[in-house]
Amino acid sequence: MDRPKRTPQRHTQPPQTHHPDPQPSPPAPGQPQPNQPEPETPTTAPPTEAAEIRSRALKLLTTREHSRYELWRKLYRRGYPAEAVNTVLDQLATEGLLSEERMLAAYVTERLNKGFGPLRIRAELQAKGLPDTAINPHLNLQDEQCLALMTRIDAGKFGHNPPNDRRTLAKRARFLEYRGFPAHLIARALNTDAEP
């Protein structure tokens, strides 16, 4: 009985499939993604770009002191790469041209002189990217200091006469709360005027 002829099997390697490296998704508008740079983006900014970033940063700093986060956000929104901005800001901080300590001292003094209380000033500084650990040494007001400031602000807005009814009293309390003073100190400041 004839056996069927066996076709010799060829041992071939499976085709090599090339899997290209996945491309990072572009950052969403207004959202920095410094850990996912575009492949063609260099790790350091070209000298001309770095000089331009520095020039813009210095121009902003001559108008007023900025927190690092404020400055970074303004420059990033102009289209500069996040890492390039960070590099320039590091240099400015090393040179003492960017100082959050100096910014905090100037900002707190200015806002207190304009009659704003510690709660509002703290919220404004937090919005500028500053943590409480940095804010606390510059905004450590004693209750008596707050009361003296509140008395001055209240008198400047409503005069030195005490309120003659609860409606006026509530209006003055709301004003001081809006300015950023704590409720327990507002109650102390207006306690003597609490009766209609």
Long-range contacts (C-beta under 8 A, 24 or more apart in sequence): 30-77, 32-76, 32-82, 33-82, 34-82, 34-83, 34-86, 37-81, 37-83, 41-81, 41-83, 43-83, 44-83, 44-84, 44-87, 45-80, 45-81, 45-83, 45-84, 45-87, 45-88, 49-80, 49-84, 50-84, 50-87, 50-88, 52-80, 53-80, 53-84, 53-85, 53-88, 54-88, 54-91, 54-92, 57-88, 57-89, 57-92, 57-98, 58-92, 58-97, 61-92, 61-97, 61-98, 64-106, 65-99, 65-102, 65-103, 65-106, 65-107, 66-98, 66-103, 67-100, 67-103, 67-125, 67-128, 67-129, 67-130, 68-93, 68-98, 68-100, 68-129, 69-128, 69-129, 69-130, 70-128, 70-129, 71-98, 100-130, 100-134, 101-134, 104-130, 104-134, 104-135, 104-138, 105-138, 108-138, 108-139, 112-149, 115-149, 115-152, 115-153, 115-156, 115-179, 116-179, 116-180, 117-146, 117-149, 117-150, 117-176, 117-179, 117-180, 117-181, 117-182, 118-146, 118-180, 118-181, 118-182, 119-180, 119-181, 119-182, 120-178, 120-179, 120-180, 121-180, 122-180, 123-180, 143-185, 143-188, 146-181, 146-182, 146-185, 147-185, 147-188, 147-189, 149-181, 150-176, 150-181, 150-185, 150-186, 150-189, 151-189, 153-179, 154-189, 162-192, 162-193, 163-190, 163-193, 164-196, 165-196, 166-196, 169-193, 169-194, 169-196
